[in-house]
Amino acid sequence: MRYREGELPDPSNPYTEGMHAMLAVSIFLALLIGCVLLFLGLKGKKLWLTVWSGGLIVFSIAYLFYSYVLT
C-alpha cells in the first residue's frame, strides 16, 4: 500500500476499506463452500468432510459476526 508524499498512515486503521471488503467476500465464499461440502459430506456419509466443513461454517459465521456486529 502506498501513501501520498508527506502523508502518514493512520496507526488506528492500518487497513483500508477495500482490504476489509475483500476479506469479507473471501469469508462469505468460504461459508458457501462450507455449506456445499457439508451437504456432500452428509450425502456421502463421510465423517471427516462433515466435521471439517461444519468447522468452516462455524468459524466463517463467527468471523462475520465479530467483524460486522461487535466492531
C-alpha positions in Angstrom: 0.0 0.0 0.0 1.4 3.4 -0.9 0.8 6.8 0.7 1.0 10.2 -0.8 4.1 12.1 -0.2 4.1 13.7 3.2 1.0 11.7 4.3 1.5 9.4 7.2 -0.5 6.2 7.7 -3.2 6.2 10.3 -2.0 3.8 13.0 -5.5 3.2 14.3 -6.7 1.9 10.9 -3.9 0.2 9.2 -6.1 -1.5 6.5 -8.3 0.3 4.0 -12.0 -0.4 3.5 -11.0 -2.3 0.3 -9.0 -4.8 2.2 -11.8 -5.3 4.7 -14.3 -5.8 1.8 -12.1 -8.3 0.1 -11.7 -10.3 3.3 -15.4 -10.3 3.9 -16.1 -11.6 0.4 -13.5 -14.4 1.0 -15.1 -15.4 4.2 -18.6 -15.3 2.6 -17.3 -17.5 -0.2 -15.8 -19.9 2.5 -19.2 -20.0 4.1 -20.9 -21.0 0.8 -18.2 -23.6 0.1 -18.6 -25.0 3.6 -22.4 -25.4 3.1 -21.8 -27.3 -0.2 -19.2 -29.5 1.4 -21.4 -30.2 4.4 -24.2 -31.3 2.1 -21.8 -33.6 0.2 -20.3 -35.0 3.4 -23.7 -35.8 4.8 -24.9 -37.3 1.5 -21.7 -39.4 1.1 -21.6 -40.3 4.8 -18.0 -39.0 5.1 -17.5 -38.0 8.8 -14.2 -36.1 8.2 -15.8 -34.0 5.4 -18.8 -33.2 7.6 -16.7 -32.2 10.6 -14.3 -30.0 8.6 -17.0 -28.3 6.6 -19.0 -27.8 9.8 -16.0 -26.1 11.4 -15.5 -23.9 8.3 -19.1 -22.8 8.6 -18.9 -22.1 12.3 -15.7 -20.1 12.0 -16.9 -18.2 9.0 -20.1 -17.2 10.8 -18.1 -16.3 13.9 -15.7 -14.0 11.9 -18.6 -12.3 10.1 -20.4 -11.8 13.4 -17.3 -10.4 15.0 -16.4 -8.2 12.1 -19.9 -6.6 11.5 -21.7 -6.8 14.8 -19.1 -6.5 17.5 -16.9 -3.8 15.9 
